Every structure is written in structure tokens, then in C-alpha cells.
Amino acid sequence: MPKIANRTKQIQVFNVPCRIGCNGEGCLCTEVTIQLAAVDADGTRGVRVIDRRLPGSVTFLAGENREVPAFVASSPDVKRAIDRGALRLL
């Protein structure tokens, strides 16, 4: 696992997109249950439950060094921060 250092004096948060075909193992996404009020065709009301997976995020404290999974280091936002010099691969 690569180690990344935050070189700035402020907290940085990066959204990490969920991998294609994610099953929740080895990924940072979280499962969220949404309950919606629905009106059926016959006019009765009911509750519709939707389960979704939402992408996670990684937070680097000021001056923090942290080991992260390889897919985090290859995400577009983290790559841009490395190119800017805000983060550094160790």
C-alpha cells in the first residue's frame, strides 16, 4: 500500500469514486437505505425502500502521513493534488 503525506497546513478531503462492480469489500463506499413515500396505481400509499452504495472519502490532517489502498492513490482528485504538490507519495 502506498503512503501519502499531506504537505499543507490544512485538512484535505478527497472523494474516492466507487469501483465498477463493487461488492463493498476492499472499497471505501458505504451502503445507504433511502425510504420514499410512494402512491400506488390504486391510490394507496406505501413506503418504497431503495438501497444504494455511495462513494466514500479520505481525509488527510495537516502534515499527516498515511498508508492508503492503491486505488485511492490512483483516483483523479488525489492525482491532481500530488501534481499540485499538496500531497506527496512516500
SEBA-850433 format. One record per residue: residue number from 1; residue in three letters; chain; y, z, x of N, C-alpha, C in turn. Coordinates in Angstrom, 3 decimals. Atoms other than C-alpha are relative to their C-alpha. Layout:
<nodes>
NUM, ALA, A, Y, Z, X, Y, Z, X, Y, Z, X
...
</nodes>
This chain:
<nodes>
1, MET, A, -1.183, 0.000, 0.846, 0.000, 0.000, 0.000, 1.241, 0.000, 0.888
2, PRO, A, -1.231, 0.036, -0.801, 3.423, -0.907, 1.378, 0.874, 1.220, -0.264
3, LYS, A, -0.938, -1.123, 0.123, 6.008, 1.782, 1.972, 1.412, -0.581, -0.040
4, ILE, A, -1.355, 0.511, 0.197, 9.584, 1.158, 0.783, 0.975, 1.156, 0.148
5, ALA, A, -1.041, -1.010, -0.201, 12.714, 3.072, 1.813, 1.270, -0.436, -0.709
6, ASN, A, -1.301, 0.237, 0.618, 15.922, 3.337, -0.216, 1.058, 0.282, 1.066
7, ARG, A, -0.987, -0.143, -1.062, 18.765, 2.763, 2.259, 1.388, 0.350, -0.531
8, THR, A, -1.307, -0.291, 0.578, 21.617, 3.527, -0.157, 0.139, 1.496, -0.275
9, LYS, A, -0.279, -1.401, 0.310, 23.238, 6.822, -1.121, -0.012, 0.258, -1.502
10, GLN, A, 0.075, -0.185, 1.440, 22.426, 6.430, -4.799, -1.406, -0.332, -0.497
11, ILE, A, 1.295, 0.273, 0.624, 19.416, 6.305, -7.112, -0.057, -1.479, -0.371
12, GLN, A, 0.214, 1.384, 0.423, 17.968, 2.851, -7.732, -1.228, -0.048, -0.896
13, VAL, A, 1.097, 0.138, 0.956, 15.765, 1.957, -10.708, -0.303, -1.483, -0.157
14, PHE, A, 0.421, 1.388, 0.112, 13.762, -1.264, -10.885, -1.050, -0.123, -1.091
15, ASN, A, 1.000, 0.298, 1.014, 11.920, -2.650, -13.897, -1.087, -0.847, 0.643
16, VAL, A, 1.138, 0.720, -0.562, 8.453, -3.858, -12.953, -0.722, -0.687, -1.142
17, PRO, A, 0.649, 0.702, 1.113, 7.068, -6.589, -15.223, -1.501, 0.266, -0.033
18, CYS, A, 1.430, -0.206, 0.183, 3.586, -6.106, -16.634, -0.741, -1.250, 0.472
19, ARG, A, 0.781, 1.126, -0.492, 0.935, -8.260, -15.014, -0.690, -0.719, -1.150
20, ILE, A, 0.681, 0.786, 1.027, -0.675, -11.053, -17.028, -1.445, 0.491, -0.114
21, GLY, A, 1.360, -0.484, 0.221, -3.934, -9.880, -18.565, -0.152, 1.476, 0.312
22, CYS, A, 0.014, -1.431, -0.326, -3.028, -6.224, -18.040, -0.884, 0.748, -0.991
23, ASN, A, 0.805, -0.860, 0.860, -5.508, -3.696, -19.343, 0.426, 1.461, 0.112
24, GLY, A, -0.518, -1.346, -0.132, -3.444, -0.641, -18.408, -0.474, 0.734, 1.237
25, GLU, A, 0.494, -0.635, -1.213, -5.334, 0.143, -15.217, 0.632, -0.676, 1.206
26, GLY, A, -0.625, 0.572, -1.186, -3.505, -0.335, -11.945, 1.317, -0.688, -0.284
27, CYS, A, -1.279, 0.597, 0.381, -0.260, -1.238, -13.685, 0.943, 1.141, -0.395
28, LEU, A, -0.972, -1.035, 0.364, 2.931, 0.672, -14.488, 0.402, -0.041, -1.461
29, CYS, A, -0.401, 0.115, 1.398, 3.133, -0.370, -18.122, -0.504, 1.199, -0.811
30, THR, A, 0.380, -1.090, 0.890, 2.892, 2.132, -20.954, -0.278, -0.558, -1.383
31, GLU, A, 0.330, 0.438, 1.350, 1.416, 1.814, -24.409, 0.865, 0.756, -0.998
32, VAL, A, -0.897, -0.584, 0.990, 3.792, 2.415, -27.317, -0.495, -0.398, -1.389
33, THR, A, 0.387, 0.269, 1.380, 2.912, 2.708, -31.016, 1.259, 0.008, -0.859
34, ILE, A, -1.166, 0.148, 0.875, 5.525, 1.487, -33.498, -0.488, 0.010, -1.445
35, GLN, A, 0.344, -0.041, 1.415, 5.335, 2.335, -37.196, 1.141, -0.632, -0.794
36, LEU, A, -0.981, 0.708, 0.813, 7.121, 0.000, -39.591, -0.336, 0.145, -1.472
37, ALA, A, 0.204, 0.007, 1.445, 7.615, 0.237, -43.339, -0.142, -1.447, -0.433
38, ALA, A, 0.263, 1.367, 0.435, 6.167, -2.864, -44.959, -0.177, -0.035, -1.515
39, VAL, A, 0.182, 0.214, 1.433, 6.238, -4.219, -48.513, -1.054, -1.093, -0.163
40, ASP, A, 1.079, 0.963, 0.205, 3.010, -5.931, -49.560, 0.391, -1.024, -1.056
41, ALA, A, -0.275, 1.073, 0.964, 2.844, -9.056, -51.738, 0.005, 0.518, -1.434
42, ASP, A, 0.040, -0.529, 1.360, 2.042, -6.956, -54.829, 1.120, 1.015, -0.271
43, GLY, A, -1.149, -0.869, 0.181, 5.201, -4.836, -54.282, -0.198, 1.425, 0.468
44, THR, A, 0.225, -1.361, -0.485, 3.592, -1.692, -52.914, 0.491, 0.131, 1.429
45, ARG, A, -0.471, -0.262, -1.360, 4.935, -0.080, -49.792, -1.117, 0.632, 0.820
46, GLY, A, 0.994, -0.568, -0.893, 2.869, 0.813, -46.818, 0.575, 0.098, 1.402
47, VAL, A, -0.413, -0.134, -1.389, 3.055, 1.556, -43.140, -0.828, -0.966, 0.841
48, ARG, A, 0.679, 0.914, -0.913, 2.237, -1.089, -40.569, 0.141, 0.563, 1.404
49, VAL, A, 0.011, -0.564, -1.348, 1.264, 0.169, -37.114, -0.216, -1.124, 1.008
50, ILE, A, 0.079, 1.022, -1.043, 1.840, -2.025, -34.070, -0.124, 0.705, 1.349
51, ASP, A, 0.175, -0.530, -1.353, 0.522, -1.147, -30.604, 0.477, -1.047, 0.994
52, ARG, A, -0.554, 0.918, -1.002, 2.438, -2.724, -27.710, -0.053, 0.627, 1.379
53, ARG, A, -0.105, -0.447, -1.382, 2.462, -2.490, -23.938, 1.387, -0.394, 0.499
54, LEU, A, -1.343, 0.248, -0.524, 5.908, -2.152, -22.352, -0.015, 0.154, 1.516
55, PRO, A, -0.026, -0.103, -1.463, 6.692, -2.732, -18.678, 0.601, 1.329, 0.444
56, GLY, A, -0.480, -1.263, -0.542, 7.342, 0.314, -16.527, 1.131, -0.205, 0.988
57, SER, A, -1.072, 0.070, -0.978, 9.918, 1.107, -13.892, -0.326, 0.903, 1.180
58, VAL, A, 0.143, -0.799, -1.207, 10.118, 2.553, -10.393, 1.380, 0.520, 0.368
59, THR, A, -1.266, -0.619, -0.377, 12.864, 4.986, -9.372, -0.080, 0.455, 1.448
60, PHE, A, -0.122, -0.430, -1.391, 13.893, 5.468, -5.748, 1.215, 0.909, 0.104
61, LEU, A, -1.110, -0.913, -0.231, 16.005, 8.530, -4.983, 0.748, -0.419, 1.259
62, ALA, A, -0.813, 0.349, -1.169, 18.770, 8.262, -2.364, -0.735, 0.412, 1.273
63, GLY, A, 0.644, -0.256, -1.278, 17.185, 7.973, 1.089, -1.499, 0.236, -0.068
64, GLU, A, 1.426, -0.280, 0.183, 13.640, 8.257, -0.291, -0.878, -1.087, 0.621
65, ASN, A, 1.052, 0.901, -0.467, 10.601, 6.679, 1.388, -1.202, 0.223, -0.901
66, ARG, A, 1.103, -0.144, 0.946, 7.724, 5.959, -0.984, -1.001, -1.135, 0.146
67, GLU, A, 1.044, 1.018, 0.051, 4.404, 4.168, -0.996, -0.095, -0.512, -1.428
68, VAL, A, 0.082, 0.621, 1.321, 4.155, 1.713, -3.883, -1.134, -1.017, 0.000
69, PRO, A, 1.004, 1.064, 0.057, 1.459, -0.696, -5.102, 0.592, -1.336, 0.444
70, ALA, A, -0.457, 1.285, -0.536, 1.666, -4.210, -3.665, 0.747, -0.831, -1.040
71, PHE, A, -0.673, 0.815, 1.014, 2.668, -5.769, -6.989, 1.427, 0.475, -0.259
72, VAL, A, -1.382, -0.491, 0.135, 5.793, -3.543, -7.085, 0.873, -0.627, 1.084
73, ALA, A, -0.763, 0.576, -1.109, 6.917, -4.799, -3.676, 0.223, -1.496, -0.185
74, SER, A, -0.153, 1.440, 0.207, 6.439, -8.390, -4.857, 0.744, -0.351, -1.286
75, SER, A, -0.747, 0.306, 1.227, 8.412, -8.042, -8.105, 1.371, -0.574, 0.364
76, PRO, A, -1.262, 0.688, -0.327, 11.605, -10.173, -8.258, 1.176, 0.939, 0.275
77, ASP, A, -1.136, -0.913, -0.195, 14.071, -7.253, -8.583, -0.092, 0.734, 1.337
78, VAL, A, 0.179, -0.709, -1.265, 12.598, -5.387, -5.617, 0.206, -0.957, 1.181
79, LYS, A, -0.216, 0.994, -1.066, 12.546, -8.567, -3.502, 1.492, -0.256, 0.230
80, ARG, A, -1.450, 0.209, -0.132, 16.250, -9.136, -4.231, 0.670, 1.182, 0.687
81, ALA, A, -0.582, -1.194, -0.622, 17.067, -5.544, -3.246, -0.338, 0.049, 1.495
82, ILE, A, 0.370, 0.058, -1.418, 15.176, -5.996, 0.030, 0.857, -1.033, 0.721
83, ASP, A, -0.837, 1.044, -0.601, 17.096, -9.227, 0.730, 1.458, 0.468, 0.153
84, ARG, A, -1.361, -0.539, -0.070, 20.410, -7.408, -0.008, 0.139, 1.094, 1.051
85, GLY, A, -0.036, -1.089, -0.960, 19.469, -4.609, 2.367, 0.030, 1.378, -0.648
86, ALA, A, -0.008, -1.282, 0.692, 19.408, -1.894, -0.304, -1.336, 0.722, 0.170
87, LEU, A, 1.325, -0.549, -0.249, 15.670, -1.380, 0.213, -0.536, -0.587, 1.291
88, ARG, A, 0.604, 0.498, -1.231, 13.595, -1.742, 3.363, -1.493, 0.251, -0.053
89, LEU, A, 1.450, -0.161, -0.122, 9.871, -2.347, 3.816, -0.297, 0.684, 1.324
90, LEU, A, 0.372, -0.724, -1.218, 8.385, 0.083, 6.314, -1.399, -0.379, 0.436
</nodes>
